[in-house]
Amino acid sequence: MSVTSHTSFPPPTPSARSNFTTQSTERDFESDLTHDLGPDSAFDLDGTGMIGDEEEAVHFCLLAEFDIDAGATLAHQYPYPTGTDEHRLAELMLPDGAHLRAEDWTIFYLGQTPSSAVAPMLSHESSMRLSTESSATSTSNNDNRRTSVMPLDRATRGVAGSGGGLLYVLNCVRMKEDKKMRRGAMVKAMAICTPNPYIGIYKPLLLLALEEYFLSPSPEILARLFDSANAISTAGMPRLTRYERILLRCSERKDLFEEKFGITEPLSGTKEIFEDLSSEPGHGTGTMSESGHGNEGPTRTGSGSGSTSNHRKTLSSSSGVRMVRKGSSSSQQLHLATPPSREGRLTPDMGYGTGDQSQSKRKGVPRDTHFFETEARFKKITVPIRIPMTVFDEDVGDYSLIELVQTFSHTITPFPPPYHPHLHTNGSMTHPIILILNAMLAHKRVMFLGHGLPANQVARMVLAACALGSGCGQVLRGMTSCAFPYANLASLDILEEFSGFVAGVTNPRFEELPTTWDVLCNLETGKITVSKNLQPSSGGMTSSNNSSSINAANVGSMRSGRSSETSLGSSSMIKVEDDPSTTSGTPQAKMNSIAKSDCIDNQFMDEILSATTSHYGESNIRLRFVDYLNRFVRIASHQEYTQTGSTKIGYPSVPYRDGVLGSGAVFADDQSKQRELWTNTHRVEAWRKTRSYKMFAKDWQSRMKKRSVGFDVQHQIARLRLAKNMSDAEAEAIFGALNNGIRNYDQVVELLTHLPAHWGGLMPIANGLFHRWVGVRENALELLITLQQYPVGRHAVSSMNYFHRKALISLLERRESAIQRQRDRERELSRQQEEGFTAGTAHANGWLAGESSPSGTVLGGSANVTPQGVGRA
């Protein structure tokens, strides 16, 4: 079989992710947003982020070679040409300095611009008859299926604002010395094009295929690679929702959501299990089950002679405390066992069974539920594959935020003027990582230069910067569509099409072209340079001699409380003009004078550096940046609502009042509020002018339509965590709302995403067990009982500390004792009523049998049975 770049036909893989035909990335923004959130878009706000079964995992396999006469050439494209300029593809696949290293990797994207869009075959070719296409090849049945059908309406893949229409290209380039060659070496590169963001899983296959190609150069190897990559089985891979992925990210448990991996054994999944109490006196029998998904409540079915509600809810097979849920129509008894651990601590047993039953449950479950374990076969070699389960659409590739932080934190020096308030949020003392984050949020042209470094290292920095600006793909969107993990001088024309981008280069020539970038990050020196040609923001700065300062008119509008949609601020946020120490000197001196060593950003970076020094893992550092970006969005929503009276990106910022719950951002006190607003003012103002802001506004509207909890859960949890003087009425209102609003599985998962382990887990909820008001304690207890109905909630409850578990068990015992006393009183009252009824019945029967008179004497007899008769006798 001979596969070239011009004779193959496209496979029948029409994709909903390729419905993007916009002709410009920057000009038709509203059209892009419509496509991003349309019904056919693959970006699902609450979905899985996985590719559907109708779309192949790998779309193209490419091979490039370096020829001493022709230069970089694209030798083969399988299964058909991508439609992108072949010379440009070859230049990207063979990076600068590839001949100096035995191996290197590059990453680039297709579909960012019309010139890099993946187009269908020509119209006159697509009209060919199927019989003609079938006769063009004489290959296997699988290949015939792939080349015999032409999708007549296949849309162009590319120009997707959300990244949903992008193809991520993972490229491996190798150099092998060969004395027979004119230059004494061979340089070849092989790439895989896939819409899946977890491109790292294809590295082993690429290595095997490229090694095979060096041994026997043949286009058949590309076909074999294509088939092997698309044959990776994902049968049984769970499709986690957005909140489930967030919760899995925040947890270090390797068995979280294991019930979703196709486990069919008893006592698995999110179902509740109940034990038969027919052996106990006074109890009936019955069963109860509940599905782990949806909004439906439990469905109960009863059997036996007893009442249908006499069931016992079992959380463990060990003996322990039993209780009856108060307020329920049933008398089901919760079973909570607390056997002491080896350390002597009180540890509730939240297991699913004991003995062989517990061991059999682990069969077929992956060692770590953060990954789906499968395998791929290339020729006769089996390669294990681990697909990450917590990846979002814009969380592309393998990167390290720790590497990014350490690279630009080892030599921190004050930034020289000019200063830009939306970049230098803390003047000259702005941390380098914060400046990169500000540049990403403001949609500036950010470039990473790694002269003499492998292209793989530069690409990882770009991917890390995208994760920094998007919250690892969890918070914001729009970063990957303007990201170029590897670019060269030939890519300058593409970069010029973007008003903002993040790119990685290895050519030192870029450093001499300050007009092509706004922020240059040198990986060798760790130095960050802001271009002197960067124009100041029109909303909050004026320009004079390449310098920027706070616009006095804008400050005046802040003081008067007036603002436009694109310019928000407050007199309490920036008081540069009010400070006598800053009323003299140049504008740059003023910007420098407002720098604070204890700025919120600097404190955050000190925590990050301390965590990396203490050898915290990559996942922990990522969670910290995700939390920081989430906080930024909440503050942006607060600032928008304060100035305009409404917000498009969050809940309105209102406090608790007269029994009505509050919503919006929560601040510990007025001082911290002023500091946070002061730090974020210009950053928020710059972000609100970008496509990322508009995308988040669209995402927020969609989430509001699909939300499972009808109030701001994050606000209530933050109040419980940060409030210093909370009234008892507000505490009761919050716990009452949580208890009444958290009932089904989806609501439980959404609540737990706001209670991650690195923030103390269920501590804000468990603290309610110690409240002085009975209503608060009861609601906290009921909420914890509700959480324990599902495995994910049981994991969270079992992670509570000793004192909270002790308080939980004490309240359960107290409730059980109260219920038992009530039952005893009811039984005693019933017995007394029964005895009184029996005595009255016997008295009446004796009166009728002896024909007694009203005076109590027995007619015809000498004995008198009444007390009066006894007295007279």
C-alpha positions in Angstrom: 0.0 0.0 0.0 1.4 3.3 -1.0 0.1 6.3 0.8 1.1 9.8 -0.4 0.0 13.3 0.4 -2.1 13.7 -2.7 -3.9 10.4 -3.5 -5.9 9.5 -0.4 -9.4 10.5 0.4 -10.7 11.7 3.7 -12.3 9.2 6.1 -16.0 9.4 7.1 -15.3 11.3 10.4 -17.7 14.3 10.3 -17.3 16.1 13.6 -19.4 18.5 15.6 -16.1 20.0 16.8 -15.3 21.3 13.2 -18.3 23.5 12.6 -16.3 26.7 12.4 -16.1 28.5 9.1 -15.3 32.0 10.3 -12.7 33.7 8.1 -10.9 35.7 10.8 -9.9 35.0 14.3 -10.2 38.5 15.6 -12.8 40.2 13.4 -16.0 38.2 13.9 -15.9 37.6 17.7 -19.6 37.4 18.3 -19.9 34.7 15.6 -17.2 32.8 17.3 -19.0 32.9 20.6 -22.2 31.7 18.9 -20.4 28.7 17.5 -18.5 28.1 20.8 -21.8 27.6 22.8 -24.0 26.3 20.0 -25.8 23.0 20.4 -23.3 21.2 18.1 -20.3 22.4 19.9 -18.2 19.7 21.6 -17.3 22.0 24.5 -19.8 20.9 27.2 -19.8 23.1 30.2 -21.0 20.3 32.4 -20.0 17.4 30.2 -17.1 15.2 30.0 -14.7 17.0 27.6 -14.2 13.6 25.9 -14.6 13.0 22.2 -17.7 11.3 21.1 -17.7 7.8 19.6 -18.5 9.3 16.1 -15.1 11.0 16.0 -11.7 9.3 15.7 -9.2 10.1 18.4 -6.4 10.7 15.8 -7.2 12.6 12.6 -3.8 12.8 10.9 -0.3 11.3 11.0 2.4 13.4 9.4 6.1 12.7 8.5 8.7 15.3 7.8 12.3 15.0 6.7 15.2 17.3 6.3 16.8 17.4 2.9 20.2 19.1 2.4 19.0 20.6 -0.9 15.3 21.2 -0.4 15.4 21.8 3.4 12.5 20.8 5.6 9.9 18.8 3.5 6.6 17.1 4.4 7.0 13.7 3.0 3.7 12.0 3.9 0.3 12.9 5.3 -2.2 10.1 6.3 -5.0 9.5 5.6 -5.3 12.5 3.4 -3.8 16.0 3.2 -4.6 18.4 6.0 -5.0 21.4 3.7 -2.4 23.4 5.6 0.7 24.7 3.9 3.1 21.8 3.8 6.2 23.9 4.1 4.9 25.6 7.2 4.1 22.2 8.7 7.5 20.9 7.9 9.2 23.9 9.5 7.2 23.4 12.7 8.0 19.7 12.8 11.7 20.3 12.3 12.6 23.0 14.9 15.7 25.2 14.9 18.7 23.2 16.2 17.0 19.8 15.7 20.3 18.5 14.2 22.1 19.2 17.5 20.0 16.8 19.6 19.3 13.1 19.4 15.6 13.7 20.2 13.3 16.6 20.7 9.5 17.2 20.9 7.4 20.1 19.6 3.8 20.9 20.0 1.7 23.2 17.8 -2.0 23.6 16.9 -4.0 23.5 13.7 -7.1 25.5 13.2 -6.1 28.8 14.8 -6.3 30.8 11.6 -7.7 30.3 8.1 -4.2 29.5 6.8 -3.8 26.7 9.4 -7.4 25.4 9.1 -8.0 21.8 8.2 -10.0 22.0 5.0 -12.0 19.2 3.2 -11.1 17.9 -0.2 -11.8 20.0 -3.2 -15.4 20.1 -4.3 -14.8 18.4 -7.6 -13.0 15.6 -5.9 -15.8 15.2 -3.3 -18.3 14.6 -6.0 -16.6 11.4 -7.2 -18.7 8.3 -7.1 -18.2 5.8 -4.3 -17.4 3.1 -6.8 -14.5 5.1 -8.2 -13.2 5.8 -4.7 -13.4 2.1 -3.8 -11.5 1.1 -7.0 -8.7 3.6 -6.2 -7.3 1.3 -3.6 -7.0 -2.4 -3.0 -6.3 -2.6 0.6 -7.8 -4.2 3.7 -11.5 -3.9 4.6 -10.6 -1.4 7.3 -8.7 0.8 4.9 -11.5 0.5 2.4 -14.0 1.7 5.0 -11.7 4.7 5.7 -11.1 5.7 2.1 -14.3 4.8 0.3 -16.7 7.3 1.8 -16.4 11.1 1.3 -18.3 13.4 3.7 -19.9 15.8 1.2 -20.7 18.4 3.9 -17.6 18.2 6.0 -17.0 21.7 7.4 -13.6 23.4 7.8 -11.9 22.7 11.1 -10.4 25.9 12.4 -10.8 29.4 13.6 -12.4 28.2 16.8 -12.5 30.8 19.5 -12.9 28.3 22.3 -10.2 25.8 21.1 -13.0 23.3 20.4 -12.1 23.3 16.7 -8.4 22.9 17.2 -6.2 20.0 16.4 -3.4 19.5 18.9 -0.2 18.2 17.2 2.4 16.2 19.1 5.6 15.9 17.1 8.7 13.8 17.8 11.9 14.7 15.9 15.0 12.5 16.0 18.5 12.7 14.6 20.6 9.6 13.9 24.2 9.7 12.7 24.8 8.1 9.4 28.1 8.4 7.7 26.5 7.6 4.3 24.5 10.8 4.4 26.0 14.0 3.0 25.8 15.8 6.4 26.5 12.6 8.3 23.1 12.4 9.9 19.4 11.8 9.2 16.7 14.1 10.7 13.1 12.9 10.6 10.0 13.9 12.5 6.6 12.2 13.0 3.5 13.8 14.3 0.0 12.9 15.5 -2.9 15.4 15.1 -5.7 14.9 17.6 -8.6 16.9 19.2 -7.9 15.3 22.5 -6.1 17.6 25.0 -4.3 14.7 26.6 -1.8 14.4 23.8 0.9 12.9 26.0 -0.6 9.4 25.9 0.5 9.0 22.3 4.2 9.5 23.0 5.1 5.8 23.2 3.4 5.0 19.9 5.2 7.9 18.2 8.6 6.7 19.5 7.9 3.1 18.2 6.6 4.3 14.9 9.5 6.7 14.3 12.1 4.1 15.2 10.4 1.7 12.8 10.5 4.3 10.1 14.2 4.8 10.5 14.7 1.1 10.0 12.5 0.7 7.0 11.1 4.0 5.5 7.6 3.3 4.3 4.3 5.2 4.4 2.8 2.0 5.7 4.1 2.8 9.1 1.9 6.0 9.2 -1.1 3.8 8.4 -0.2 1.4 11.2 0.4 4.3 13.6 -3.0 5.8 12.7 -4.8 2.5 13.2 -3.0 1.7 16.5 -3.8 5.2 17.9 -7.5 4.9 16.9 -7.8 1.4 18.2 -7.1 2.4 21.8 -10.1 1.1 23.6 -12.1 3.5 25.9 -14.9 1.0 26.6 -15.9 1.5 30.2 -14.3 4.9 30.6 -16.6 6.9 32.7 -17.9 10.3 31.5 -17.5 12.5 34.5 -19.4 15.8 34.8 -17.6 19.1 35.3 -18.1 19.0 39.1 -17.0 15.4 39.3 -13.8 16.2 37.5 -13.2 19.2 39.8 -13.8 17.1 42.8 -11.5 14.4 41.5 -8.8 16.9 40.9 -9.0 18.2 44.4 -8.8 14.7 46.0 -5.7 12.5 46.5 -7.8 9.4 47.1 -7.1 6.8 44.5 -10.5 5.1 44.9 -12.8 8.2 44.4 -15.6 7.5 41.9 -14.4 3.9 41.5 -18.1 3.0 41.3 -18.1 4.7 37.9 -15.6 2.3 36.3 -18.1 -0.4 35.4 -18.2 -2.1 38.8 -21.2 -4.5 38.9 -20.5 -6.3 42.2 -23.0 -5.9 45.1 -22.5 -3.0 47.5 -21.0 -0.8 44.8 -21.9 2.4 43.0 -23.9 5.1 44.5 -26.8 2.9 45.7 -27.8 2.6 49.3 -27.8 -0.8 50.9 -30.3 -1.8 53.6 -30.2 -4.7 56.0 -33.3 -6.7 56.9 -34.5 -6.1 60.5 -37.1 -8.9 60.5 -35.2 -10.7 63.1 -35.6 -7.9 65.6 -38.9 -7.6 67.4 -41.3 -4.9 66.4 -39.7 -4.3 63.0 -40.8 -5.1 59.5 -38.8 -5.9 56.4 -38.1 -4.0 53.3 -35.6 -2.8 50.8 -34.6 0.6 49.5 -32.5 1.8 46.6 -31.5 5.1 45.2 -29.8 5.9 41.9 -26.6 7.9 42.1 -27.6 10.4 39.4 -30.4 12.7 38.5 -32.7 14.7 40.6 -35.0 12.0 41.6 -35.2 11.1 45.2 -35.1 7.7 46.8 -37.5 5.1 45.6 -38.7 2.8 48.3 -40.4 -0.6 48.0 -41.6 -2.5 51.0 -42.6 -6.1 51.7 -43.5 -8.3 54.6 -46.1 -8.0 57.3 -44.6 -4.8 58.8 -44.8 -1.3 57.6 -43.1 -0.4 54.3 -41.0 2.2 56.1 -39.4 -0.1 58.7 -35.9 -0.3 57.1 -32.4 0.3 58.3 -29.9 2.3 56.3 -26.5 0.6 56.6 -23.2 2.3 56.1 -21.1 -0.5 57.5 -21.4 -4.2 58.3 -19.9 -3.7 61.8 -22.0 -3.2 64.8 -22.4 0.3 66.1 -24.7 3.2 66.8 -28.2 3.1 65.3 -30.4 6.1 64.8 -33.6 7.1 63.2 -33.6 10.0 60.8 -35.7 12.8 62.3 -38.4 14.2 60.1 -38.6 11.2 57.9 -41.8 9.3 57.3 -39.9 6.1 57.8 -38.3 4.6 60.9 -35.2 3.7 59.0 -32.1 3.4 61.2 -28.7 4.7 60.2 -25.9 2.3 61.0 -22.7 4.1 61.9 -19.9 2.0 63.3 -16.8 3.5 64.9 -14.2 0.8 65.7 -11.0 2.2 67.1 -8.0 2.3 64.7 -4.6 1.0 65.5 -3.6 4.5 66.7 -6.6 4.5 69.2 -8.4 7.2 67.3 -12.1 7.2 66.6 -12.4 6.3 63.0 -15.9 5.7 61.5 -16.0 2.6 59.3 -17.4 3.8 56.0 -16.5 0.7 54.1 -18.8 -1.3 51.9 -18.2 -4.7 53.3 -15.7 -6.9 55.1 -13.8 -9.9 54.3 -13.8 -11.4 50.9 -16.7 -9.2 49.8 -14.6 -6.0 50.3 -11.7 -7.6 48.4 -13.8 -8.7 45.5 -15.0 -5.2 45.0 -11.6 -4.1 44.0 -11.4 -6.4 41.0 -11.4 -4.5 37.8 -10.9 -1.2 39.5 -7.9 0.9 38.4 -5.1 1.5 40.8 -5.8 5.2 40.6 -9.2 6.5 39.5 -7.5 9.7 38.3 -6.6 7.7 35.2 -8.4 5.3 32.9 -6.1 2.4 32.2 -6.1 0.8 28.8 -3.5 -0.3 26.2 -2.4 0.2 22.6 -0.8 -2.3 20.3 1.8 -1.4 17.7 2.8 -4.5 15.7 3.4 -7.0 18.4 4.2 -4.6 21.2 1.6 -3.8 23.8 1.9 -0.3 25.3 0.0 0.6 28.6 -2.0 3.8 28.3 -3.3 5.9 31.2 -5.9 8.5 30.1 -6.3 11.3 32.7 -9.8 11.7 33.9 -9.5 15.3 35.2 -8.6 17.1 31.9 -10.5 20.0 30.6 -10.7 21.1 27.0 -8.0 23.8 27.5 -5.7 21.8 29.8 -3.4 20.6 27.0 -0.4 18.4 27.2 2.2 17.8 29.9 3.5 20.9 31.7 4.7 21.9 35.1 3.7 25.1 36.9 6.5 24.4 39.4 9.0 24.6 36.6 7.5 27.9 35.4 7.6 29.4 38.9 11.1 28.3 39.7 12.4 29.5 36.3 11.2 33.1 36.9 11.6 33.3 40.6 15.3 32.6 41.3 16.4 36.2 40.4 13.7 38.7 41.3 14.7 42.3 40.7 12.5 45.4 40.6 11.0 46.2 37.2 12.3 49.3 35.5 9.9 51.9 34.1 7.7 52.4 32.2 4.9 50.9 34.3 1.5 49.7 33.1 -1.1 49.4 35.9 -2.8 46.4 34.3 0.6 44.6 34.2 2.6 46.0 37.1 -0.3 45.7 39.6 2.3 46.3 42.4 4.5 48.8 40.6 8.2 47.9 40.4 7.7 45.1 43.0 5.3 43.1 40.9 6.3 39.4 41.0 7.4 38.1 37.6 4.9 35.2 37.7 2.1 37.7 38.5 3.2 39.9 35.6 2.9 36.9 33.3 -0.6 36.1 34.7 -1.6 39.8 34.2 -0.4 39.7 30.6 -2.4 36.5 29.9 -5.5 38.0 31.5 -5.1 41.3 29.5 -4.6 39.3 26.3 -1.1 40.7 25.6 1.6 39.3 23.3 3.7 37.1 25.5 6.7 35.3 24.1 9.0 32.7 25.8 12.5 32.7 24.4 14.8 29.7 25.0 17.9 30.2 22.9 19.9 27.0 22.8 17.3 25.1 24.8 15.2 22.1 23.5 12.0 23.1 21.8 10.2 20.8 24.2 11.2 22.9 27.2 10.0 26.1 25.5 6.7 24.4 24.6 6.1 23.3 28.2 6.5 26.9 29.4 3.8 28.0 26.9 1.5 25.3 28.0 2.2 26.2 31.7 1.4 29.9 30.9 -1.9 28.9 29.3 -2.7 26.8 32.4 -1.7 29.8 34.6 -4.1 32.1 32.7 -7.0 29.7 32.4 -6.9 28.1 35.8 -5.7 24.8 34.3 -8.6 25.0 31.9 -11.1 24.9 34.8 -11.9 28.6 35.1 -11.4 30.6 31.9 -11.3 29.8 28.2 -9.7 31.4 25.1 -6.0 30.8 25.9 -5.3 27.8 23.7 -6.8 29.3 20.6 -4.1 32.0 20.6 -1.3 29.8 21.9 1.8 28.7 19.9 3.8 26.3 22.0 6.5 26.4 19.3 6.9 29.1 16.6 9.7 30.3 14.4 10.5 33.2 12.1 8.2 31.7 9.4 5.3 32.0 11.9 5.6 35.8 12.1 2.8 36.4 9.6 0.5 34.2 11.6 1.4 35.9 14.9 0.6 39.3 13.4 -3.0 38.1 12.9 -3.5 38.1 16.7 -3.8 41.1 18.9 -2.7 38.9 21.8 -0.9 35.5 22.0 1.5 33.4 24.0 4.3 31.8 21.9 7.5 29.8 22.5 10.5 30.4 20.3 14.2 29.3 20.3 15.5 31.9 17.7 17.4 34.8 19.5 16.4 37.0 16.6 13.0 37.6 18.3 14.6 39.4 21.2 15.8 42.1 18.7 12.2 42.6 17.4 10.4 44.3 20.4 7.5 45.3 18.1 6.5 41.6 17.8 5.9 41.1 21.5 4.7 42.9 24.6 6.2 40.7 27.2 9.4 38.7 26.6 10.3 35.9 29.1 13.9 34.7 28.7 14.2 31.1 30.0 18.0 31.3 30.2 18.2 34.3 32.5 14.8 34.2 34.1 14.4 37.8 33.1 11.0 39.3 32.0 11.1 42.3 29.7 8.1 44.6 29.0 8.3 46.2 25.5 8.8 49.9 25.5 6.5 50.0 22.5 3.6 48.7 24.5 0.8 51.1 24.3 -0.9 52.0 27.6 -4.5 51.0 28.2 -6.9 53.7 27.1 -9.2 53.1 30.0 -7.0 53.8 32.9 -3.7 55.3 31.6 -2.2 58.1 29.6 1.0 58.0 27.6 3.9 60.5 27.7 7.4 59.7 26.6 6.8 56.0 26.6 5.5 56.1 30.1 2.1 55.4 31.6 0.2 56.7 34.6 -3.2 56.6 36.2 -5.5 58.8 34.3 -6.7 61.6 36.5 -10.0 61.8 34.7 -10.5 58.1 35.4 -9.6 58.6 39.0 -12.1 61.4 39.2 -14.8 59.2 37.8 -14.0 56.6 40.4 -14.4 59.2 43.2 -17.7 60.3 41.8 -18.9 56.7 41.6 -19.5 56.9 37.8 -18.1 54.3 35.5 -18.6 52.9 32.0 -19.0 49.3 31.1 -15.3 49.0 30.2 -13.9 51.1 33.0 -14.6 50.1 36.5 -13.1 51.4 39.7 -13.7 52.9 43.1 -12.1 55.6 45.1 -11.5 53.1 47.8 -9.5 50.9 45.4 -6.8 53.3 44.3 -5.8 56.3 46.4 -2.7 57.4 44.6 -3.9 61.0 44.3 -5.1 61.1 47.9 -1.7 60.1 49.4 0.4 63.2 50.1 3.5 61.2 49.6 2.6 60.5 46.0 1.3 63.9 44.9 4.7 65.0 43.7 7.1 63.6 41.1 6.6 62.0 37.7 3.8 59.5 37.0 6.3 56.7 37.1 7.5 57.8 40.5 3.9 57.6 41.7 3.5 54.1 40.3 6.7 53.0 41.9 5.7 54.6 45.3 2.5 52.6 45.5 4.4 49.3 45.4 3.9 47.3 48.6 5.9 44.5 49.9 2.9 43.0 51.6 0.7 43.1 48.5 -1.9 40.3 48.1 -0.1 39.0 45.0 3.3 38.9 46.8 1.9 37.1 49.7 0.3 34.5 47.4 3.6 34.0 45.6 5.5 33.7 48.9 3.1 30.8 49.8 3.7 29.2 46.4 7.5 29.4 46.8 7.2 28.1 50.3 5.1 25.2 49.1 7.6 24.3 46.3 10.5 24.5 48.8 8.6 22.1 51.1 8.3 19.7 48.2 4.6 20.0 47.6 3.5 18.2 44.5 2.5 19.6 41.1 -1.2 18.9 41.8 -1.1 21.0 45.0 0.5 24.0 43.2 -2.1 23.8 40.4 -4.9 23.8 42.9 -3.6 26.9 44.5 -3.5 28.8 41.2 -7.0 27.5 40.3 -8.2 28.9 43.6 -6.5 32.2 43.0 -8.1 32.6 39.6 -11.5 31.6 40.9 -11.0 34.3 43.5 -10.1 36.8 40.8 -13.3 36.1 38.9 -15.4 36.5 42.1 -13.7 39.9 42.8 -14.3 40.9 39.2 -18.0 40.1 39.6 -18.1 42.0 42.8 -16.5 45.0 41.2 -18.8 44.9 38.2 -21.9 44.6 40.4 -20.8 47.4 42.7 -20.3 49.8 39.8 -23.1 49.0 37.4 -25.7 47.3 39.7 -25.6 44.0 37.7 -23.0 41.4 36.7 -22.7 39.0 33.9 -20.1 36.7 35.4 -21.4 35.8 38.9 -24.0 36.2 41.6 -24.9 39.7 42.7 -22.8 40.8 45.7 -25.4 41.2 48.5 -25.1 40.5 52.2 -27.4 38.4 54.4 -30.4 40.4 55.5 -33.7 39.6 57.3 -33.5 35.8 56.6 -32.5 36.2 53.0 -29.2 34.5 52.1 -26.3 36.6 50.7 -24.3 36.0 47.6 -21.2 37.1 45.8 -17.6 37.5 47.0 -16.9 37.2 50.7 -14.2 39.2 52.5 -12.8 38.5 55.9 -12.9 42.2 56.9 -12.9 45.7 55.4 -9.1 45.9 55.4 -8.6 42.8 53.4 -11.4 43.9 51.1 -9.7 47.1 50.3 -6.4 45.4 49.7 -7.9 42.8 47.3 -9.9 45.4 45.4 -6.9 47.7 45.2 -4.7 44.9 43.8 -7.3 43.7 41.2 -8.8 46.9 39.9 -6.7 47.5 36.8 -6.3 43.7 36.2 -10.1 43.3 36.2 -10.5 46.4 33.9 -8.1 44.9 31.4 -9.6 41.5 31.5 -13.1 42.8 30.8 -12.0 43.9 27.4 -10.9 40.5 26.2 -12.6 37.6 24.5 -11.9 35.5 27.7 -14.3 37.7 29.7 -17.1 37.4 27.1 -16.6 33.6 26.9 -16.8 33.3 30.7 -20.0 35.4 30.6 -21.5 32.9 28.1 -20.3 30.0 30.2 -21.8 31.5 33.3 -25.2 31.9 31.7 -25.1 28.3 30.6 -24.2 27.1 34.1 -27.0 29.0 35.6 -29.4 27.2 33.4 -28.0 23.8 34.3 -27.2 24.3 38.0 -28.5 21.8 40.5 -28.4 24.1 43.6 -30.5 27.2 43.4 -28.4 29.5 45.5 -24.8 30.6 45.8 -23.2 27.7 47.7 -19.7 29.1 47.5 -20.8 32.3 49.3 -22.4 30.3 52.1 -19.3 28.1 52.6 -17.1 31.2 52.5 -19.2 32.9 55.1 -18.9 29.8 57.4 -15.1 29.8 56.8 -14.3 33.5 57.0 -17.0 35.3 58.9 -15.8 36.6 62.3 -19.1 37.8 63.8 -21.8 35.8 62.2 -25.2 36.1 63.9 -27.0 33.0 65.0 -29.9 33.7 62.7 -27.6 33.8 59.7 -26.0 30.5 60.7 -29.4 28.9 61.1 -30.4 30.3 57.7 -27.3 29.0 56.0 -27.4 25.5 57.5 -31.2 25.3 56.9 -30.6 26.2 53.2 -27.8 23.7 52.8 -29.9 20.9 54.5 -33.0 21.6 52.4 -31.1 22.3 49.1 -28.7 19.4 49.2 -30.6 16.2 48.6 -29.6 14.4 45.4 -26.3 13.2 44.0 -25.6 16.1 41.7 -26.2 18.6 44.6 -23.9 16.6 46.9 -21.1 16.7 44.3 -21.5 20.4 43.7 -21.3 21.1 47.4 -18.2 19.0 47.9 -16.4 20.9 45.1 -16.5 23.9 47.4 -15.2 21.9 50.3 -11.8 20.5 49.0 -9.4 18.7 51.3 -6.8 21.4 51.0 -9.3 23.9 52.5 -10.2 21.7 55.4 -12.8 19.5 53.8 -16.1 19.4 55.6 -14.8 21.6 58.5 -17.2 24.5 57.9 -20.1 22.1 57.9 -18.9 20.0 60.8 -18.3 23.1 63.0 -22.1 23.4 63.0 -22.3 20.4 65.2 -20.9 22.5 68.1 -23.3 25.5 67.6 -25.3 26.7 70.5 -28.6 26.7 68.6 -30.3 23.3 68.4 -31.6 24.1 64.9 -28.1 24.6 63.6 -26.9 21.4 65.1 -29.8 19.5 63.7 -29.4 20.9 60.2 -25.7 20.1 60.3 -26.4 16.6 61.4 -29.0 16.1 58.7 -26.7 17.4 56.0 -23.9 15.0 57.1 -26.4 12.1 57.0 -27.4 13.1 53.5 -23.8 13.2 52.4 -23.3 9.7 53.7 -25.9 8.3 51.4 -23.3 8.4 48.5 -19.8 7.0 48.4 -18.3 10.4 47.5 -19.9 11.8 50.6 -18.8 8.9 52.8 -15.2 9.6 51.8 -15.6 13.2 52.8 -17.2 12.3 56.2 -14.6 9.7 57.0 -11.9 12.3 56.4 -13.2 14.6 59.2 -10.9 15.0 62.2 -11.4 13.2 65.5 -13.4 15.9 67.3 -15.9 16.3 64.5 -16.4 12.6 64.2 -16.8 12.4 68.0 -19.4 15.2 67.9 -21.2 13.5 65.1 -21.4 10.2 66.9 -22.4 11.9 70.2 -25.3 13.6 68.4 -26.4 10.4 66.8 -26.3 8.6 70.1 -28.3 11.4 71.8 -30.9 11.3 69.0 -31.1 7.6 69.2 -31.6 7.8 73.0 -34.3 10.4 72.6 -36.1 8.3 70.0 -35.8 5.2 72.1 -37.2 7.0 75.1 -40.1 8.3 73.0 -40.7 4.7 71.8 -40.7 3.4 75.4 -43.2 6.0 76.4 -45.4 5.2 73.5 -45.2 1.5 74.3 -45.9 2.2 78.0 -48.9 4.3 77.1 -50.1 1.7 74.7 -49.7 -1.0 77.4 -51.6 1.1 79.9 -54.4 1.8 77.5 -54.5 -1.9 76.6 -54.6 -3.0 80.3 -57.3 -0.4 81.1 -59.3 -1.6 78.1 -58.9 -5.2 79.2 -60.0 -4.5 82.8 -63.0 -2.5 81.6 -64.0 -5.3 79.3 -63.8 -7.9 82.0 -65.9 -5.8 84.4 -68.6 -5.3 81.8 -68.6 -9.0 81.0 -69.0 -10.0 84.7 -71.9 -7.5 85.1 -73.8 -9.0 82.2 -73.1 -12.6 83.3 -74.2 -12.1 86.9 -77.1 -9.7 86.1 -75.6 -7.2 88.5 -77.6 -4.3 89.7 -76.6 -0.7 89.6 -75.7 -0.9 93.3 -73.1 -3.6 92.5 -74.9 -6.5 94.2 -75.3 -9.8 92.5 -78.9 -10.9 92.2 -79.4 -14.3 93.5 -76.1 -14.6 95.3 -74.7 -13.8 98.7 -71.3 -12.4 97.5 -70.9 -8.7 96.6 -68.0 -7.9 94.2 -68.0 -4.2 94.6 -66.1 -2.3 97.3 -69.4 -0.9 98.6 -70.7 -4.4 99.0 -67.6 -5.4 100.8 -67.9 -2.5 103.2 -71.6 -3.3 104.0 -70.7 -7.0 104.6 
